[in-house]
Structure formats: structure tokens, C-alpha cells
């Protein structure tokens, strides 16, 4: 169930700038880790139908470096499997 995601660890790959001159593109892929800290109901948009109860939920993630991000069901499921 969707409630099970709170307090779980997740991982996500981000493209970040590199200070290493050997990286020709100037960017590298880096894995960032975080924790799902809360969930809340999405505000229902008028005229839109939701396909499942979990599609109405947003999970808030706090990354170890202090950044934050909100995830939908597909994003949170993928980040938990990483």
C-alpha cells in the first residue's frame, strides 16, 4: 500500500556538473539518496479522473544533501527499486 513508502530510502540519478577536467561534457551522472518523509493528497483538478487512489498521492522526499522533491506513484516506485 502507498502508506508503506513513508520512512523508506530511495535513490535517484541526477546529471551534475563536474569539476574534473577529464569529463569532456562537463557533467556526470551521480546517485543521490534520500528518505520519503511524508505523503499527501493531490488537489483534485476539475474534470480530471484519477485512475487509482495511489495516483492521487504525492510523496515528499528529503535527500541526504538537504534537497527536496515530490514524487508521484511511478517515480516513487522506480526510486525505491534502484
PLY file of the C-alpha trace (Angstrom):
ply
format ascii 1.0
element vertex 82
property float x
property float y
property float z
element edge 81
property int vertex1
property int vertex2
end_header
0.00 0.00 0.00
1.05 3.63 -0.56
1.49 4.21 3.20
4.42 1.81 3.16
6.62 4.32 1.29
6.98 6.76 4.20
10.32 6.37 6.02
11.74 4.25 3.19
15.03 5.06 1.48
15.15 5.92 -2.22
17.84 6.62 -4.80
17.77 8.72 -7.96
20.36 9.50 -10.62
20.94 13.17 -11.42
23.18 14.78 -14.00
25.53 17.16 -12.16
28.37 19.47 -13.10
31.82 18.03 -12.76
34.91 19.97 -11.76
37.10 17.19 -13.17
38.59 18.37 -16.47
38.70 14.78 -17.76
34.90 14.85 -18.11
34.61 16.34 -21.58
30.90 17.11 -21.31
31.39 18.92 -18.01
28.69 16.80 -16.40
28.47 13.36 -14.80
25.70 11.13 -13.52
25.58 10.87 -9.75
23.33 8.85 -7.46
21.65 10.77 -4.65
19.95 9.08 -1.73
17.01 10.27 0.33
14.14 9.31 2.60
10.41 9.52 1.95
9.30 11.82 4.76
5.59 12.31 4.08
2.67 11.82 1.74
-0.30 13.99 0.93
-3.33 14.01 -1.31
-3.04 15.85 -4.60
-5.54 18.62 -5.09
-8.08 17.19 -7.49
-8.18 19.08 -10.77
-11.66 19.76 -12.08
-12.77 17.47 -14.85
-9.86 15.04 -14.50
-10.42 11.45 -13.47
-7.82 9.63 -11.44
-7.11 6.02 -12.38
-6.35 4.76 -8.88
-6.28 6.05 -5.30
-2.46 6.00 -5.29
-2.40 8.34 -8.31
-3.92 10.99 -6.01
-0.94 10.88 -3.64
2.34 12.80 -3.66
5.29 11.59 -1.58
7.78 14.15 -0.31
11.45 13.09 -0.36
14.25 14.70 1.62
17.65 13.91 0.10
20.71 13.39 2.28
22.24 16.60 0.87
19.23 18.65 2.03
17.43 18.96 -1.32
13.75 18.03 -1.52
11.46 16.68 -4.23
7.88 15.48 -4.65
7.19 12.15 -6.35
4.13 10.58 -7.94
3.42 6.85 -7.78
5.51 5.89 -10.83
8.51 7.97 -9.73
8.48 6.70 -6.15
8.14 3.08 -7.26
11.13 3.42 -9.60
13.25 5.23 -6.98
12.56 2.51 -4.41
13.75 -0.22 -6.79
17.03 1.45 -7.66
0 1
1 2
2 3
3 4
4 5
5 6
6 7
7 8
8 9
9 10
10 11
11 12
12 13
13 14
14 15
15 16
16 17
17 18
18 19
19 20
20 21
21 22
22 23
23 24
24 25
25 26
26 27
27 28
28 29
29 30
30 31
31 32
32 33
33 34
34 35
35 36
36 37
37 38
38 39
39 40
40 41
41 42
42 43
43 44
44 45
45 46
46 47
47 48
48 49
49 50
50 51
51 52
52 53
53 54
54 55
55 56
56 57
57 58
58 59
59 60
60 61
61 62
62 63
63 64
64 65
65 66
66 67
67 68
68 69
69 70
70 71
71 72
72 73
73 74
74 75
75 76
76 77
77 78
78 79
79 80
80 81
